[in-house]
Amino acid sequence: MLRELDSFIEYLKHEKNASSHTISNYRRDLMQFAEYIHEKKISLKNINNVILRGFLASLYEKKLKKSSISRKLASIRSFFQFCIKKRWLEDNPARVLSTPKQEKHVPSFLTEEEMNAFLDLPRSDKNIDIRDRAILELLYATGIRVGELVWIDLDDIDLTERMVRVKGKGKKERLVPFGVKAAECLREYLQARTTMIQGQITEEALFLNYRGGRLSSRSVERMVSNTIKQTAIRRKISPHSLRHSFASHLLSRGADLRVIQELLGHQSLATTQKYTHLNIKQLLNVYKKSHPRS
């Protein structure tokens, strides 16, 4: 089965143009399945839905989250479809399996007051602090993912039009606007950036680490975590929480859900709709004020 897996990974890279993150997930999920099949001494052609149910049962026994199990099942389905395309298999044994019902989680987000306090924390005039201020303002101003932020290059930013070109999932590009405050912080950072490149004039990345190279997602996550500790907020907040806050605040101020979908780069409107429940309190307040019999 390993030979077929290698072919599938190459297909994802060169034909599907999948991101490195997506490819890594597929490889990890399918290697786990391959190990299970190897232990059971089952060949690719002899895999059926009963064997697949046994694999899923083993994942439940390991206390994996339903979201992780769903992703692994999706990876297996895609792999079998590839095998059918290559005529290595005639049928997809994962087709009849139902996806585990997902738990509904409320995305963590900050209120507008908390966000203002978070962004307006006093910072020094050190280059790193100027950079961090620009990062936080841009994350909240655009709602982009951290993985998208760290891959922004200098050529992707237009301070005059206040637009940024973002490379999203599946390497799809989109243009996202940002506000005056983020533009001010970016201008200040770009001046500081010239002293951070340490002679590396070929570095295209917008946001740099202290060595003058491209900043990593992990570094941004640590920075957000450290910044939260300086506030009175005592709940878990991640960089993705800024994305949730962006969507929630736009929605609460009357933005159309489909506009938010475009800004966030969601392929499906259903993905964006998870933010609607965040505004139930606001809806109730409007109802009480507006309905004559409330």
Secondary structure as GFF3:
##gff-version 3
##sequence-region A 1 294
A	DSSP	alpha_helix	2	14	.	.	.	ID=ss1
A	DSSP	alpha_helix	20	40	.	.	.	ID=ss2
A	DSSP	three_ten_helix	44	46	.	.	.	ID=ss3
A	DSSP	alpha_helix	49	61	.	.	.	ID=ss4
A	DSSP	alpha_helix	66	85	.	.	.	ID=ss5
A	DSSP	alpha_helix	112	119	.	.	.	ID=ss6
A	DSSP	alpha_helix	127	142	.	.	.	ID=ss7
A	DSSP	alpha_helix	146	149	.	.	.	ID=ss8
A	DSSP	three_ten_helix	154	156	.	.	.	ID=ss9
A	DSSP	beta_strand	157	158	.	.	.	ID=ss10
A	DSSP	beta_strand	163	167	.	.	.	ID=ss11
A	DSSP	three_ten_helix	169	171	.	.	.	ID=ss12
A	DSSP	beta_strand	173	177	.	.	.	ID=ss13
A	DSSP	alpha_helix	180	193	.	.	.	ID=ss14
A	DSSP	alpha_helix	217	228	.	.	.	ID=ss15
A	DSSP	alpha_helix	239	252	.	.	.	ID=ss16
A	DSSP	alpha_helix	257	264	.	.	.	ID=ss17
A	DSSP	alpha_helix	269	272	.	.	.	ID=ss18
A	DSSP	three_ten_helix	273	279	.	.	.	ID=ss19
A	DSSP	alpha_helix	280	290	.	.	.	ID=ss20
###
